């Protein structure tokens, strides 16, 4: 080390463009610039967390892993094993729920199962020799069977506290009381009515409530010490008997889940023609960000409970959500707890204090319905316009207008099912005299442009920095000012690839509709036009990887479920139109944003919510209703087109779910999604199959990838146009097996077949490097880039080229400038300059 | 530059519909993207390969590959270039260069000497790649320089093992393999290479309709910090029974051999050291069950054959006493108690046929066998010898 020479540091840096990245970033944000100051030395790697084994690892030598069996004799091992077992179980359930996309209700039921499973898992950890606890578990299952629609959270709370108490070994008054209640429930199990259970839970909860204070004092310390005391016992048992596995076997409550799933399936079958006898809604005020609804059916009482939809709540919505006391309330996306009555608006029960009282509807609901020729079986989905009095037109006219003014295509594309809370507000608005119902502002979407400064042109900045003002002036690209200030101008900018300028222009256009800079938080009237502008703006931001900004501006839209984003809210402007003003694409974008900001789980929640709505719409369509569940007359053709559209949208969502899972390297989940798509998408089956093969490659399963690629190849034997792609696939497989020479040959053949396939050329160059032929690689890429700059200046290709420059010479900057020059001449301001690694 | 496997560039298309404002334009932008899958715009993995973006992590058992390029940036001709690439680890120094020690006669301006080196990493901790280049200017002046690249080798897997000794001399090995890398790994191959004393059988597959398949599901992929348990059954080879010492004390069981792949088939392989187990001591007398039915009918008698081995150094004179103990009321001994078994020399064994009657249905444990050594007046109690399932057969 003493001879290390400063002169050569520069080359050090270039040889190693490496820097430590968070594990997922390579997928989520394709090309991250690597600061040139990175050297191997600067790579901060975490030290090995388990040094105690002194592991040395060697295939040939015997010095490798020193495993300490003595350490393993402790009870903790068993415990770990058990936990792992449970984890496995829970994941399987999640898998199932993913597969269960065919119907909403079973999805919801499944997520409920997860919750129960995990509860069961938690119990079993503490369960050893704890009779008291077991009895709680049993009584719980009874409750579930008898009263499946009972509020889940209440049961859980009482159980959990009960478990904690028993585990702490407290023998105090409250515990005994619980115990006695449990016994009572055991005795009465057959005769117990719903009310009894209800009462029981309430009393039990009250009893445990009094315990919770004590628990806090003794709390976790006790808990953990209890753990260590229990575990050795477990170990000895295992040593004594070979049946130890059966001891460890979880006595989980799997049967509950199955029972409930079965019940909900039935509910699902009947969901289309449910007459609401009784609506009961329960929701959980807990941390679960997922679907807050339960759909279940009590088999004994034959209660049919319609599903409750509410989008996943994001943080901003939660801020608004008023905290409600003990009454079961629904945490809706707008944070409005609403307890729906019999489906009759007039029976709206007392609302939470944060909501102004709703003025009773102007029309007698029943009478107007009977007068309407379009009698709708589902009151909940009743068309709002029927009752909305506007201007001189009478209600009878409106019924016709509503049908006429709403074209087939509009209805088809705009259809969306609002959450129950939102649909309730919409219904209230529709049934109130115009202008009398004022929606609270926190339940409205109040977007505004957040950045005032115009977007700069990053390409120009680089040119200015490295090539001087002269060159920078020469660069001629469109800006927001150089086009007409309207949609045409916007289109021109996007066509020219000037996406930054296009964002600026959307800002200007939004200013025109009163949603410009600083308008965030102000109540404004949304129009189709303004929302489309927003979509365009946000989509462009995502395209330019301005994720944080996009998310900040998207935040005002909350969960895209506020009442003012539906046509029904603007009965005057859009008479008779129903559905979502927000386009489906914008919803997808909204769902995808959290992932791009590093919160993949939130994205999955939103996507699965969309999938659930999508499935509901498809179900409505196939059961002779309109998309949103209202009764309507549709021709066979219209219905078919509509089904096709929504099937396509469903597929879009599925692809997004798959790619989200892939982003977080959840290969198993992604493969399940894509394999299920294989069935659906017969037209693109082979392409998708090859894609699945690539997922296997990325994962490292070369055997399976080889098999899949072979299958694709067999199937496309006759189609010569695809053989180029097969060759590329072969090349990829060979490369993953470290047969770089074979890979090179495959890519080369592909290039010979299609000389303009940029991908193949690029891959060939990449392989050259692994064969030690840097010069070849450079020549290939340079030729590619210079031959057709307009089409081949792609960030991936340029990233490779610049990486090679850095490897080749310490004068890489000069060579990069030549590339920058090309980019400046051919590309708009939306070009991702990060790939040049010049900043 | 470290040559990890290239990656496939991910593609995140914006989904638009033709009704959207500029929807067509944006979808045209997507179509122009060459990293997308042809014909399948929404799929996130295309065919475009990108070079490694950074050094990344390197783990024990993986192969370190690096590209070494000596490029003549000057306008002068260089002569007699030698390139040495050594890897300095905590304990040794390895020469990795594949270019011979013979100097390369000359290097033209703007030309380069290229080499790709590979090394399978066998040590944890700091590694330093030392590249030394010496060359001669046209003036005949000898020049040289060295460069250092440092990297840390991390541990990818955490392996814990546990032994279960069965009465039948079989040993069950439970190995917990935990992925402690930050990314998922694909377990290509996990096997146990038994030592000479044992044969091993894998217990990680279950029989299904389509033949046997692993218990780990369809995908052999281990997510970060996930643990997977492998179970092996080791049976002593018959020939070592002749020397019972081999079954006592510390014995070598074998080694675990693990091969895994990470992103794009980056391969890693590790083998554990010899796993050792301490065989349980059997005391003076070892009692094993030679034969016992697993299911018996209620209120019927059944036979049990036990084998008694004298494991101590002296000869024993044994008396067999059968007690019906309260801890297992479901089975009653049938036959003579207090039987003299005679002398049993060191290391010899004796089969004793016994008979029991079942009186309570369910899983019953055989207990209450007492052996008394008449020389020392010492009684050996054997409880929980075996279990039988008693069923009622009246239907």
Interface residues (C-beta under 8 A of the other chain):
Chain A: X1 X3 X4 X5 X7 X8 X11 X12 X15 X16 X17 X18 X19 X20 X21 X23 X26 X27 X28 X30 X31 X32 X34 X38 X39 X40 X41 X43 X45 X46 X47 X48 X49 X50 X51 X53 X55 X56 X57 X58 X59 X61 X62 X63 X64 X65 X66 X67 X69 X71 X72 X73 X77 X80 X81 X84 X87 X238 X239 X240 X241 X242 X243 X413 X487 X490 X491 X494 X495 X497 X532 X533 X535 X536 X539 X540 X542 X543 X583 X584 X585 X586 X588 X589 X592 X651 X652 X655 X656 X658 X659 X662 X663 X665 X666 X667 X668 X671 X684 X687 X688 X690 X691 X694 X695 X697 X698 X699 X700 X701 X702 X725 X728 X729 X732 X735 X736 X737 X738 X758 X759 X760 X762 X763 X766 X769 X770 X771 X772 X773 X774 X775 X791 X792 X794 X796 X797 X799 X800 X803 X804 X806 X807 X808 X809 X810 X811
Chain B: X1 X2 X3 X5 X6 X7 X8 X9 X10 X12 X14 X15 X16 X17 X19 X20 X21 X22 X23 X25 X26 X29 X32 X33 X34 X35 X37 X38 X39 X40 X42 X43 X44 X45 X46 X47 X48 X49 X50 X51 X52 X53 X54 X55 X56 X57 X60 X61 X67 X69 X71 X73 X112 X114 X115 X116 X120 X121 X122 X123 X124 X128 X129 X145 X146 X147 X148 X149 X150 X151 X152 X154 X155 X158 X159 X160 X161 X162 X163 X164 X166 X174 X176 X180 X182 X183 X184 X185 X186 X188 X217 X219 X220 X221 X223 X224 X226 X227 X228 X229 X256 X260 X261 X262 X263 X264 X265 X266 X267 X269 X270 X271 X272 X273 X274 X275 X276 X277 X278 X384 X387
